[in-house]
Amino acid sequence: MKDLDCIVIGGGAAGLMCAATAGQRGKGVAVLDHANKVGKKILMSGGGRCNFTNYFVEPANYLSHNPHFCKSALSRYTQYDFIELVSRYNLEYHEKTLGQLFCDHKAKDILNILLAECELGSVEITTQCSIEKVEQLTDDTDYRFKLHTTMGAYRCKSLVVASGGLSIPTMGATGFGYDLAKQFGLRITAREASLVPFTFKGELLTLAQSLAGVALPVVISCNNQSFKEAMLFTHKGISGPAVLQISNYWYSGYNIEINFLPDIDLAEQIAQWQSEKSKSELTTLLSRLMPKRFVVSWLAAEHAKACGADNIANKNIADLSRSDIEIIAKLFHSWQCIPAGTEGYKTAEVTRGGVNADDISSKTFEAKKVPGLYFIGEVLDVTGWLGGFNFQWAWASGYCAAQYV
């Protein structure tokens, strides 16, 4: 039997941050993880360079059934606090786009910083350790929980669940944290794969497959939310940053709308072409604004034929009527479809939903009805946008919980 002040279940971003911070406060801390090494999602994030935070973090960048829940932690441990931490280790980083901060070299640099911080706090890290049973101790004033594991038994005064969500099961993701929450009477909000590509079927799938590899900037909208970023056609449907972002707001059966020319009023542009390039074909001129492969396929697609656009493609600009121009503008500015679904947890970056935030203190991250039990990071019903926001939530929730364990 090993006795500790605090046990953290899960050696991901939130768990390591919490363990390091609590350890440096003088607590006896152990991290238990069932994988063969900690920080696996950190290592593969950001294309191997880890988008570790964002300059422009705001509560509005997060989704939750309780939209106010994230505010306290994000204000107490900000992106600048984490930047200060990595700067102490002379981490070289850069802003890629939209405030997104990436390591100049490798994601392992972030993991090494967290491990160094854990070492400063004398944190014990045990991998390949599976939790078999968690008991709440009611007759022991010092220790509140007993854990039965494949590495023996542990007792602790505080138990922090940082086990993550269901995304990327090949990296070891499981529903352990949700099961433990339910064991202690906490509610779980509906969970969905999020920050994930969309899949198509039927004619839409055929169209996407014919355009696989084509990327272009778009504005994509759903559920009263819009994002202006790059989109990519794939052999399964559509992907890219714009699609991953809007997937946070999409539910099965919902319509999405895509503007393929967000910076141009196409009707006005065509009118200008009619006066300046009257003998040029529509396809030729549109290919100056978008990839030709996309223009040709889009105008020839079944949904384009339905509105007569296929008869327009080879017309000279001068021959386009006002009705023709309206059809073309709608086709490229406000194309709508209903995705068949998403690629699911196997490629999703995060899990939307989780442990109900109303059951957790936004100050301490302790379960309101279970003293000593804490939940942090992705296991909670808090989901950030793409761009370093979920890492910032991990750092903030881990740091804040560590002040109270």
Residue pairs with C-beta under 8 A, 6 or more apart in sequence:
1 152
1 153
1 154
1 155
2 30
2 152
2 153
2 154
2 155
3 143
3 154
3 155
3 156
4 28
4 29
4 30
4 124
4 154
4 155
4 156
4 157
5 22
5 27
5 28
5 29
5 156
5 157
5 158
5 405
6 19
6 22
6 27
6 28
6 29
6 30
6 156
6 157
6 158
6 159
6 160
6 405
7 29
7 30
7 31
7 32
7 145
7 147
7 154
7 156
7 158
7 159
7 160
8 15
8 18
8 19
8 22
8 29
8 30
8 31
8 32
8 160
8 162
9 15
9 32
9 33
9 131
9 159
9 160
9 161
9 162
9 163
9 176
9 177
9 180
10 31
10 32
10 33
10 161
10 162
10 163
10 164
10 177
10 377
10 379
11 31
11 32
11 33
11 35
11 38
11 39
11 125
11 127
12 38
12 39
12 40
12 41
12 42
12 162
12 164
12 377
12 378
12 394
13 39
13 41
13 42
13 114
13 377
13 391
13 394
13 395
13 398
14 162
14 164
14 376
14 377
14 378
14 393
14 394
14 395
14 397
14 398
15 31
15 33
15 38
15 160
15 162
15 163
15 376
15 377
15 398
16 31
16 38
16 39
16 111
16 114
16 115
16 117
16 118
16 398
17 114
17 117
17 394
17 395
17 398
17 399
17 402
18 160
18 162
18 376
18 397
18 398
18 399
18 401
18 402
18 405
19 29
19 30
19 31
19 118
19 121
19 123
19 125
19 160
19 402
20 114
20 117
20 118
20 120
20 121
20 123
20 402
21 117
21 121
21 398
21 399
21 402
21 403
22 29
22 121
22 402
22 405
23 29
23 118
23 120
23 121
23 122
23 123
24 117
24 120
24 121
25 121
25 402
25 403
27 121
27 405
28 122
29 121
29 122
29 123
29 124
30 123
30 124
30 125
30 126
30 154
30 156
31 38
31 118
31 123
31 124
31 125
31 126
32 126
32 129
32 131
32 147
32 149
32 151
32 154
33 125
33 126
33 127
33 128
33 129
34 127
34 128
34 129
34 130
34 131
34 172
34 174
35 127
35 128
35 171
35 172
36 127
36 128
37 127
38 111
38 115
38 125
38 127
39 111
39 114
39 115
40 171
40 172
41 164
41 168
41 171
42 50
42 107
42 110
42 111
42 114
43 50
43 107
43 108
43 111
44 107
44 171
45 51
45 107
45 391
46 52
46 102
46 103
46 107
48 106
48 107
49 102
49 103
49 104
49 105
49 106
49 107
50 102
50 103
50 106
50 107
50 109
50 110
50 391
51 96
51 100
51 101
51 102
51 387
51 388
51 391
52 82
52 86
52 93
52 101
52 102
52 103
52 110
52 388
52 391
53 79
53 82
53 83
53 101
53 388
53 391
53 392
53 395
54 61
54 79
54 98
54 99
54 100
54 101
54 387
54 388
54 389
54 392
55 79
55 95
55 99
55 101
56 98
56 99
57 74
57 78
57 79
57 388
57 389
57 392
58 74
59 67
59 68
59 70
59 71
59 74
61 384
61 385
61 389
62 70
62 74
62 382
62 383
62 384
62 385
62 389
62 393
63 248
63 249
63 352
63 382
63 383
63 384
64 70
64 357
64 380
64 381
64 382
64 383
65 189
65 356
65 357
65 358
65 381
66 356
66 357
66 358
66 381
68 362
69 357
69 358
69 360
69 362
69 380
69 381
69 382
70 362
70 382
70 393
70 396
71 362
72 362
72 363
72 400
73 362
73 365
73 393
73 396
73 397
73 399
73 400
74 392
74 393
74 396
76 396
76 399
76 400
77 395
77 396
77 399
77 400
78 396
79 101
79 388
79 392
81 395
81 399
82 392
82 395
83 101
85 113
85 117
86 93
86 110
86 113
89 109
89 112
89 113
89 116
91 103
91 109
91 110
91 113
92 103
92 104
92 105
93 101
93 102
93 103
93 104
94 101
94 102
94 104
95 101
95 102
96 102
98 229
98 387
99 387
99 388
100 387
100 388
101 388
103 109
103 110
115 125
118 125
126 151
128 150
128 151
129 149
129 150
129 151
130 149
130 150
131 147
131 148
131 149
131 176
132 148
132 149
132 150
133 147
133 148
134 145
134 146
134 147
134 148
134 159
134 180
134 183
135 145
135 146
135 147
135 148
136 144
136 145
136 184
136 370
137 143
137 144
137 145
137 146
137 155
140 155
142 157
143 155
143 156
143 157
144 156
144 157
144 158
144 159
144 371
144 372
144 373
145 155
145 156
145 159
145 372
145 373
146 153
146 154
146 155
147 153
147 154
147 155
147 156
147 159
156 372
157 372
157 405
158 372
158 373
158 374
158 404
158 405
159 372
159 373
159 374
160 365
160 374
160 375
160 376
160 401
160 405
161 177
161 180
161 181
161 373
161 374
161 375
161 376
161 379
162 177
162 375
162 376
162 377
162 379
162 398
163 174
163 176
163 177
163 180
163 379
164 173
164 177
164 351
164 377
164 378
164 379
165 173
165 177
165 191
165 350
165 351
165 354
165 378
165 379
166 173
166 174
166 175
166 191
166 193
166 345
166 348
166 351
167 173
167 193
167 194
167 345
167 348
167 349
167 350
167 351
167 378
168 345
168 346
168 347
168 348
168 349
169 345
169 346
170 346
173 345
177 354
177 355
177 375
177 379
178 188
178 191
178 354
178 355
178 379
181 187
181 188
181 355
181 359
181 367
181 375
181 379
182 188
184 367
184 369
184 370
184 373
185 369
185 370
186 355
186 356
186 359
186 360
186 367
186 369
186 370
186 375
187 355
187 356
187 358
187 359
188 353
188 354
188 355
188 356
189 353
189 354
189 355
189 356
189 381
190 353
191 351
191 352
191 353
191 354
192 251
192 351
192 352
192 353
193 247
193 342
193 343
193 344
193 345
193 347
193 348
193 351
193 352
194 247
194 248
194 348
194 349
194 350
194 351
194 352
194 383
195 244
195 245
195 247
195 248
195 348
195 349
195 350
195 383
195 386
195 390
196 244
196 247
196 342
196 343
196 344
196 347
196 348
196 349
197 234
197 236
197 237
197 238
197 239
197 243
197 244
197 247
197 342
197 343
197 347
198 237
198 238
198 239
198 243
198 247
198 250
198 256
198 339
198 340
198 341
198 342
198 343
199 205
199 236
199 237
199 339
199 340
199 341
199 342
199 343
200 207
200 208
200 236
200 237
200 238
200 337
200 339
200 340
201 340
203 301
203 302
203 303
204 237
204 337
204 340
205 236
205 237
205 340
207 297
207 301
207 302
208 233
208 234
208 235
208 236
208 237
208 238
209 235
210 297
211 233
211 293
211 294
211 297
212 233
212 234
212 235
213 232
213 233
214 232
214 233
214 291
214 293
214 294
215 230
215 231
215 232
215 233
215 240
216 230
216 231
216 260
216 290
216 291
216 294
217 228
217 229
217 230
217 231
217 262
217 263
218 228
218 229
218 230
218 231
218 242
218 258
218 259
218 260
218 262
219 226
219 227
219 228
219 242
219 258
219 259
219 262
220 226
220 227
220 229
220 231
220 242
220 243
220 245
220 246
220 256
220 257
220 258
220 259
221 227
221 246
221 256
221 257
221 258
221 259
222 246
222 249
222 250
222 254
222 255
222 256
222 257
223 249
223 250
223 251
223 254
224 249
225 246
225 248
225 249
226 246
227 241
227 242
227 245
227 246
228 242
228 262
229 240
229 241
229 242
229 245
230 240
230 241
230 242
231 238
231 239
231 240
231 241
231 242
231 243
231 258
232 238
232 239
232 240
232 243
236 343
237 339
237 340
237 343
238 339
241 386
244 349
244 386
245 385
245 386
246 256
247 342
248 352
248 383
248 385
250 256
250 339
250 342
252 341
253 338
254 338
255 336
255 337
255 338
256 336
256 337
256 338
256 339
257 334
257 335
257 336
258 334
258 335
258 336
258 337
259 332
259 333
259 334
259 335
260 290
260 294
260 298
260 332
260 333
260 335
261 289
261 290
261 332
261 333
264 289
266 328
266 329
266 332
266 333
267 325
267 326
267 328
267 329
269 289
270 282
270 285
270 317
270 320
270 325
270 328
270 329
271 325
273 280
273 285
273 317
274 317
274 318
274 320
277 285
277 317
278 316
278 317
278 318
279 316
279 317
279 318
280 316
280 317
281 313
281 314
281 315
281 316
281 317
282 299
282 312
282 313
282 314
282 315
282 316
282 317
282 320
282 328
283 292
283 295
283 296
283 299
283 313
283 314
285 317
286 295
286 299
286 332
287 295
290 332
296 313
298 304
298 331
298 332
299 309
299 310
299 312
299 313
299 331
300 310
300 313
303 335
304 310
304 331
307 327
307 330
307 331
308 324
308 327
309 327
309 328
309 331
312 320
312 324
312 327
312 328
315 324
320 328
342 348
345 351
349 386
349 390
350 378
350 383
350 384
350 390
351 378
351 383
352 383
353 381
353 383
354 378
354 379
354 380
354 381
354 382
355 375
355 379
355 380
355 381
356 381
357 380
357 381
357 382
359 367
359 368
359 369
360 366
360 367
360 368
360 375
360 380
361 367
361 368
363 400
363 404
364 374
364 400
364 401
364 403
364 404
365 374
365 375
365 376
365 397
365 400
365 401
365 404
366 372
366 373
366 374
366 401
366 404
367 373
367 374
367 375
374 401
374 404
374 405
376 394
376 397
376 398
376 401
377 393
377 394
377 397
377 398
378 390
378 393
378 394
380 397
382 393
382 397
383 390
384 390
384 392
384 393
